[in-house]
Amino acid sequence: MRIGILTGGGDCPALNAVIRAAVKTSVGFGWEVVGIEEGFDGLVHCKTRPLTKASVSGILHLGGTILGTTSAANPFGYPTLDDRGQTVERDLSHKVVSNFRKLGLDALIVIGGDGTLAIAERFYEKGIPLVAVPKTIDNDIGGTVSSFGFDTAVNTARDALDKLHTTAESHRRVIVVEVMGRHAGWIAVHSGVAGGADIILIPEIPYDPAKVAAIIIMRERLGKHFSIVVVAEGAFAQGAEPTYAEPKRPGRVGGRVASTITELTGKETRVVVLGHLQRGGPPTTFDRVLGTRFGAAAARLIHNGAFGRMVSLLPSEVKSIPIRDAIGQQKRVPIDSDVIESAREIGISFGN
Ligand code: F6P
């Protein structure tokens, strides 16, 4: 078997952990692995490089993706120049299918967000045997409780909130922190809850500016002369339209919220836009483990011929159970769990 791996869309911490695990597991199955550079663009132009155990060694802790990525190369609507030098979109999907064959590939692992996965699904329908790994710091891909990169992004935002608290308090200011999340407020909710935000604004709950102002004024009366407001970039006021649109302009939403607060409360405000900081840096422990599990699981899907499928994490929600059901049964690491299997597949020994 000869399989290809590509990363598409925005980068995300732990992409390299996925690549590393997928390569090591595939090599363990006796397969050859080809890294496709810059997402589907690499299949349009045959930009590839061999991936071996040696070439993925030492990348686990690195942010970004060693394969490079792009969000601007959809082969079904590929931007090209026409005779008059105008940019027009052409369907180059046939090139991808023929290059897939030309490269001698038997299967493909596509690691990407919703845009990349939608492209992958179309290629699966066109006959490319592929499996998918969900990637997003925004955590907004359905069918999986979490995707790698989210935990790292949340930690970056939470760390910023910890630091901003003291300066907000010292200067008696309102600090508005804009975090990523165009369609979903996961980063805002998790970082805000962990970082002690006073107000969290997310796209799922259009906000009432008067209520936001009332909370800040009430805190003022209680002797809390500062407030921390976390805003997802897709948040919008009741009755208004979402303002996060093309062209992307990070900071617009945070700026709007801050000026509304100043207008309605008279408080001095500052805006901090975390932007792409949230996409970088070494992945957290959780993301390294999840990325490793996803990468190894993707190779296993191919091994089992389960094409057209996406790996996903589906633990249960926080619920309650009778105490008696919990006691007297120590929870040990299930030795047949996927985390143990993946660890073994990438060459970790448990000494047995
Ligand atoms: O990865 C998703 C995301 O982080 C969004 O929250 C953000 O709006 C977008 O990517 C920005 O991506 P880029 O600047 O790379 O186009």
Residues whose N, C-alpha, C, O or C-beta is under 5 A from the ligand:
A	BS01	F6P	G10 I137 D138 M180 G181 R182
